[in-house]
Amino acid sequence: MLRISDINYAVAGRPLFEGASAVIPDGHKVGLVGRNGTGKTTLFRLIRGELALESGDIALPKRARIGGVAQEVPSSDVTLLNTVLAADTERADLLAEAESATDPTRIAEIQTRLADIDAWSAEARASSILKGLGFDDAEQQQPCSDFSGGWRMRVALAAVLFAQPDLLLLDEPTNYLDLEGALWLESYLAKYPHTVIIISHDRGLLNRAVGSILHLEDKQLTFYQGPYDQFARQRAEKLAQAEAMAKKQEARRAHLQSYVDRFRYKADKAKQAQSRLKALSKMQPIASPQEAALRAFAFPSPEELSPPIIRIESGSVGYGEVPVLKRMNLRIDQDDRIALLGKNGQGKSTLSKLLSDRLGLMDGRMVKSSKLRIGYFAQHQVDELFIDETPLDHLRRELKEELPAKLRARLAGFGLTADQADTAVGQLSGGQKARLSLLLATLDAPHLLILDEPTNHLDIESREALVEALTNYSGAVILVSHDMHLLSMTADRLWLVNDGGVAPFDGDLEAYRDMLLARERTETPKEKAKAPKRPSRDAILALRSEVRKCEDRVTKLTEMREKLDEKLADPTLYDGSKTNDIAVWQKKHAEVVDALDRAEGLWMDALEKLETAEA
């Protein structure tokens, strides 16, 4: 159980927590929600002990292990699989100790503990997690240095999931995942055997992977049972009740104040006026808990063009002479809302670049409306803003003739306040940078808006505002996103990018989700028998190595047993003066025999796996 008791903490004089308390029962999956900047990530750091509380207490059971993804794994020559395996430090330490241990009692303890933590299935479990996060068997044997930062973040996530800490703290875990990886993570977390707290703005994840919500607001923590949608309903009811109470109190306060103002200086009414003045002073004000105004986006409306705005016939696109997508026959009309589905690396971004004129066709034909304007937003563009310039500077560069007041109005239409308009981009939050990038992508009222992961830095309210803006937008939309809620609310057509092609997906998003989660289960044993997948060379080498280790372990324990046999056969041990020694040596002998039995069983299992792999 995680117990947060009456904590206080401030950053640069700004209080984030004032007497906040909460209790998270063991095994609960909890979503930590609250507006950006309220202190969610700071709470994680306080739980991990990286920051010191000003007062209060955060208590966990003794020896409870806390895990989370602090940063990407370093670029190194270590393979992805071995990087993940190393995250289970207890297993790694035990295996290392097993290589050098000589005390029979300790050897027996090591073998027992390795069996208890299921150490011998570790590679299969690590491989399964990596596969769920998008790494195939061949990629798992590649060094970390072969992958970019975003992919190494996935490896870091795989490592902490494999280690299975007692308290798992995840801060926006889906930001570096595609839709397929996000759906796999939802399923994995729902079955995770220990306590999980997730900071996320992904409504789908908060509805399917957690059963409780911890809400951080007004420096307080409030625990709600149920997934996010249930929390949102309860929260709305609570706000409505508080709003009604605040209005009643305000009316009562106005009535009392009116009486005081009228009669406080009249002798015959002075006592009544004074009593009402005391009542006013004793009234505890009820804050009207108005939700902050919806941070709306205002997309300009383009003029209407004749359909189709884009047509591709027998098109191929790729890099250099290598096509990524081939034989494409696609049509886009101005009223289309299209979501691109498919794993990372299948070509979704390549198709987006083709449609936005960042790549040209290798073969085939593409016809576009002559007046077509295209807006393009990709996550990397947020990092390409000029960090020393203000949002106002960015707009001035694009709209040189426009008056400052109108430029500020444009920024306000995307939720950037007057102060933020004059703040250097480097000092803005990720969400504010994303808003600026979205504004820049839509300045000229595009007929087609291509959005590649637009929600990574947006909070839930901003995502809802984006849904509303896209619903009201009169142009076509191409969406790539891991946010199923956004896709379900805005997309009416689904294109599956897979196996070098692009084709309509006939089902809905739930059908696609079910298909992904059931993909491995649908392969029948008969089909597996017909087409067994031959293990890779690296896998066979790993099995051979495991056989050698098991054989060495058996040899070492056999030698120990023989020495103990000799010791127990020594007549001097039984001369009557060493009664206690006999019991000690007999106990050691029993422990070594037990450890040897276990080691021989593991050796036989390893030999069987190797024979099956080499058959």
N, C-alpha and C positions, 0 to 999 in steps of 0.2 A: 504493500500500500504506500502510495506517495501522499504525504500530508504536508500541505502548505499552511502555515499558521501565522496569521497577523503580520505579514511581511511589509516592510517599508524599504523603498529604494528610489533614488533620484539620479538623474544624469544631468550634469552641468546646472544643478539647481532646479531642474524641472522634475517634479515627482512623477514616477511611472506607476508606483504601487504605494497605497496608503492603507495599511491594515487589511491587506487582501488575504483571503483564506480559501482553501479548497481541499477536497479529499478525492484522490483517484484510486478506486479499488483495484486490487491485483487483477491482471488479465483483461482490463477494459481497454477498448480502442476509442481514443478521444480525439476529437478535432479541436484545436485551439484557434479561435477566430477572434477578430477585432480589426479595427481600422489600421491602416499602415501607420507606423510610428507610435502605436500605443504601448509597445514593449514586449511583443510576443517572443522575438528572438532573444531579448534580454532575459526573459523568464527562463528560457532554455539554458542560458549561460549561468544563471543563478542556481538552477537545479544541478548542473554539472559541477558547480563549485568554482567556476572560472571567475566569478565576481562575488564580492563579499556583501552580504545584506547589511543594511544600516540597523535593522532590528527585525525581530521575528525569527521564524525557524522553518527550514525545509527538511523533512525527515523521510528516510527510506529504510527498508530492512537492512540489517548488517550484511555485508558482503554482496549486496545487490549490484549488479553490473549495469552501468549506463552506457548506451551506445548512440552514435549519431554520425552524420556525414558532415565533417567540418570543412573539408576541402577535397579537391580532386587528388587521385593517387599520383605520385610523382612519375615523371617519364623515366623509365628504367628498362633494363634488359630482362627483367623478370616477366614471365608469361602472365597473362590475365588469370589463368586458372591458379597458378601458384601464388599470385598476389592475393586472391580471395582466400585460398587455403591458409595463408599466413595470418589472416585476421583472427582465426581461432587460436589465440596465443597459448591456451592451455594444451590443446592438441599438439601444437608445434613444439612446445617445451617438453611434453611427455615423450614424443617421438625422439627428440634430440637426446633426452636423458636415457632412453631405452638403449641407445647405441653405446653408451659408455658405462652404464650401471653395472656394478659387480656384486652388490649386496643382494642375496636371494630374496630377503623380505621386501626390499624396495622394488626389485624386479616384479615380484608378484603383485605389489600394489599398483605399479605402473600398468601392467597388463589388465588388471581388473578395472582400473579407471578408464583406460582406452576403450575397453568393451562397454563400460557404462555410458560413455559419451558417444558411442557409435562411431568411433574414429575411422573405422575401415570403410564406411560408406561416404566419407567426407567428400571425396573427389566427385562422386556422382551427384551429391547434393549441391556442391559448388557449381558444377557444370550446369545443372538444371536451373539455378538462379541466373547464371550468366546468359543462358539461352533465353530465359524469359525476358531479360532486359535487352535482347537483340544481338547477342554474339553467338555465331554458329561454332561448330566444333573446331574448325580450322582457325578461326579468329581467337579462340580461347588459348591456343598454343602460341600465339604471337606475342612479342614483348609489348609492354605498355607504351614504349616510345613510338610504336607504330600508329598510335591513335591520338586524336586531337583532345583538347581540354574537355569538351562536352562529353565525349565518349569515355574519358577517364573518370568523369564524375559518375557515370553509370557503374564503372568498376568499383568505385568507392562505395556506392550504394549497395552493390552486390556483396561487398566485403562485410558491411555491417549487418546485412540481412543474414549472411551465412554465420556470423559470430553469435547470433541470437542472444543479445543482451536482455537482462530482466526488464529494463526500461528502455524502450527504443524511442528516440527523439528525432523526428524527421521534419526539416524545414523546407517547404516547397519541393518535395521529392520529384514531382512530375515535370519540373521546369526543363529538364534535359532529356525527357522521354518523348517518344512519339506516341500516337494514340494506342498502338498495340502494346507498347511497354507500360503505358499508364493503366490499361485494362488488366494486364497481367499483375501489376503491383497491387491494384485493388483486390484482386482475388487472393493474392499471397498474404496481404495484411489482414484480411478478414479471417484467415486461418492461423495467423501468427500466435504462438502459444503463450506469449507474455504480454506485458502492458505496452501500449503504443500511444504516443501523443504526436499528432501531426499538425503542423502549421500549413494550411493550404487555402487557396482561393478557388480550388477546383470543386465545384458543387457536386459533380458526379462522384468524385472520390469521397467527399464528406457525407454523401448519402449511402454509398454502398460499402465502404470499408470501415466506418466507425459506427459506434452505437451510442455515443454521448458527445456533447459539445461543451467545451469550457470557453466561456465568453469573457474577454477582457475589455472592459469599458469603464470609464470614469475612475481609473486606478483600482478597480475592484475585479474580482474573479467570481463568476457565477456558473455553476454546474447545471447543465440541462440533460435529462435523459432523452435518448432518441437521436436519429440522424439529423442532418442540417435542415431539411425541409420542415421537420417537426419543430425544431428550434426556432426557425423563422416565423412559424405560425404563433408559437408561444410568445416570442419576442414582440410580434405585432400586437397581440392582445394586451401584453403588459404595457406597451407604449401607449395604446389607446386608453387604458385605464388611468395611467399616470397623467396623460394629457387632460382627461376629463377632470381628474382631481385637481390638477393645477388651475384649470379654468374656474372651477367652483371656488377654490381658495382665493383666486384673484378677484372674483366677483364679491366674495365676502370681505376681502381686504378693502376693496373700493367703497363698499357700503359703510364700513366702519370709519374709513378715512373721511368720507363725505360728512358723516355725523360729527366727527371731531372738528372738522374745518368749520362747520356751521355753528356749533354750540359751545366750543371750548371757552369762549370769552363771555358767555352769558351766565350770570350768577346762578339762575335756577336750573341750568343744565350742566354746570361745570363738573359736578361729580360724575354724572353719566358719561360726559365726554372723557374725563380722566380714566374711567374704568374701561372705556373702549380703546383708549390710547394704550393702556396696559395690555389689553387683549391683542392689540396689533403687535406690540413688541414681543409677545410670547409666541406668536404664530411662527412656526418653523416653515420657511418657504419651501414649497414643492417645485423643484426645477421642472420646467416643461421640457420633457425629453424629446425635443424635435430631432428627428434624424437629419443629418446634414443634407443639404439639397443634393439631389441626384446629380452626380458629376457627368452631366450629359455631354455627348459628342454631337456636333452639328455638321453633318456631311452636306456639302453643297450639291444641289440637284443638277444633273446634266440635261441637255436637250435630248429629245428622243431620236434615235437613229433607226433606219430600216433594218429588219432582221435578214440574215444573221449578222452580228457584228464581227465574228471570226468564224472561218471555216477552214479546217485542215483536211486534206485528202492524201491518203497514203504517205503520211509524213513520218520522217525519222529525224531524231535529234540526239546529239551526244557531244563528246569532247574529242577533238582531234579527228581521227578516223574511226573511232569506236562509238557506235550508236548505243545509247542507253534505252531509248524508246523507239519502236519501229512500227510501221504499218498502222499509223494512227489515222482514224477518220472521226473527226470531232466537229461539233457545231456549238457555238455559244450565242445566245440571244441576250438582249439587254435586260430581260426580266429573270434571268437565270440566277439561282443561288446554288452553287456547286461545291461540295466538300470532296477533297481528294483523300482517299483512303489508301493504305499500304504502308509496309514497314519502311523505316529509314533506309536509304540506299537504293530503293527501288525506282526512284526517278521523280518523286513529287516536286522537289525543288527544281529539277531540270525542266519539267513541264512548265512550272511557274516562270522560269527564266525565258523559255521560248515564247510564252504568251505575252511577256512584258518586253520583248525585243532585246533581251540580254543575251540570247542565243539565237542563231539562225538555223533554219532547216538544213539537214544534210541531203535529204531526198524528199520528193513529194511536193505538195503545193499548199500554201497558206494564203487565204484571201481575207483582208481586213477592210472594214468600212473606212473610207478615205478621211473621215473626220474623227475617227476613233481616238479618244484620249484614255490612257491607262495609268492608274495609280498603283504603286507597288510598295508593300511594307514587308520587310523581312527582319527577323530578330537582330541580325548582325548590324542592321542600319542604326539601331539604337546606340551601338558602340562606335559608330562612325560620325556622330555629331561632334561639333567643335566644342570641346569642354571649356575653353576659355571665353566663349561667346555666350551671350544671353539668348533666350528664345526670341526676343525682339530682334536681335542681330540676324538670326537665321531667317526670319521673315523679310527683313529689309533687303537681304541679298536676293531673295526670290521675287519680291514685289517692290521694286525700287521707287515706283511712282505713287505708291499708296501712302496715305497720311498715317502718322503714328497712332492716332485714335482708332482708326479702322483696324490696324494691325493688332492693337490690344484687344479689340472686340473679337477678332478671329481667335486669339489665344484664349480669351474667356469662354468662347464657344466650345473649346476643348478642355475646359476645366482648369486652365492655368491662370492663377490670380494675378493681380497687378504686381504684387511683390515677386512672384515667381517669374514674371515676364522680364524682370530686370536682374534676375539671379543667374550667375554663370552656370552653364549646363552641368559642369562637373560637380556642382553642389546640389543638384536636383536628385530626387529619388528615382528609382528605376521606373516607377509608374508615370512620373512626370515626364521623363525622357520618352517613354513610349507614346504618351499623348502628343508630344511635339513631333515625333516621327510620323504619327498618323495624320497630324495636321498637314505636314509637308507633303505627304503622299496624296492628299486630297485637295490641294490648293486650287487646281484648275478644273474642279468638278469632273472627275474622270467618269467615262461611261462604263469602264470595267475596273473594279478594285480587287487586287490580288493581295491577300493577307496570309503571310506565312508565320504561324505562331504569334498572333497579335496579343495574347493575353498573359504572357509569362510574368509581367511585372504589374498587372492590374489586380486590384482587390475585387471582392465579390460585387460590391456596388458598381464599380467601374465596368465590370464585365456585363452586368445587367444593362448599364447605360449603352454599352457597345451593341448588345443584342437589339435594344430599342432603335439605335441609330441605323443599324443594318436593315432592320425591318422597314424603316421609313425611307431608306435610300432607294432612289429610282434607277440605279445602274446595276450592272451584273456584278456578282461577287464570286471569287474563287477563294476557298478557305482551306488552309492546312492548319490543323490544330489538334492537340491532345485533349482539349476540353470538350467532352461529349455533350455537356449542357449547351454550350455555345452552338455546336454543330446541330444538335437536335432542334434548337429554337430558330435557326436561321437557314439551314440548308434544305432544299427540296429536291435536289438531285445528288446522287452519290456516284463518283467515278473511282474505280479500283485501279490503282497503278501497281502492276505486278508482272513479273516474268517478262519484262521488256515490252509491255503493252499497256494500253489504257482502255478500259471497257466499263460500261455502266454496271453498277451493282444493283441487282434487282430488289433485294430486301431493304429493310430500314436499318438504322444504326444498332438497334437492339439485336437484330438478326446477325449483323456483322460481329457484334460483341460475342454473341453465343457461338458463332462459327470459330472465332479465334480461340475462345476458352475450351472448346470441344475438339479442336483440331487433333491434338495428340490422342485423345480418348477414342476418336472415331476409327483409328487404325486397328483392325481386328487381329487376333493372334494368328489366324490363318494367313492374312496378308503379310504379316511379319515373317511367317515361316516361308512363304513363297519368295520374298525378296529381302533376305537378311542384309542388314547394312554391315559391311566389313569394317572392323575397327581401323582407325588410322594407324600409321606407323608409329606416331608418337604415343598413342594409347597402348599399343603392344609393348613398346619400350618401357612405358610406365608400369605395366603389369609384370614384365620381367624383373624390373627393379624391385617391385614389391615382393616377388617370389624370393629373390636373393636376400632381402632383408629378413623375411620370415625364416628362411633356412639358417641364416646366421644366428637369429634369435634362438632357434631350436638347438643349434650346436652349442651355444653358450650355456643354455639352461641344462643341456645333457651333461656337459662337463661339470657344472655345479652339482648336479644330482650325484654324479659318480664320486666326487670328492666328499660329499656328505655321506654317501654309502660307506666309503672307507672310514670316515670319522666314526660313524655309528657301529662299524665292525671292530673298532679298536678295543681290545679287552680292558685297557687301562681306564676307559671311560666308565667301567662298571665296577671299580674297586671299592665302592661304598662311600667314598669321600666327595664324589661329584654328582650327587643326585640332582641338584638344580641344573647342572650343565646338560644332563641327559634330556631333560624336558625342553631346554632351549634348542638343542640340536635336532630333536625330533620335530619340534614346531617348524624350524627352518626347512627341514627335509619335506615336510608336508606342504609348505608354501611353495617350494620349488617344484614339487611334483604337480601341484595344481596349476602353476604358471606354465609348466611344460605342456600339460594337457591342452591348455588354451592356445599356446603358441603352435602346437602341432595341428590343431583344428584350423587356425588361421592360415597356416602353411598349405594345408590341403585345399582350403577354399581358394587361395591365390593360385595354386597349380591348376585347379579346375577352370578358373576364369581364363587363365592363359591358354590352356588347351582348347577351350571353346573359341577364343579369339583367333588362334592360329589355324584352326581347322579349315 
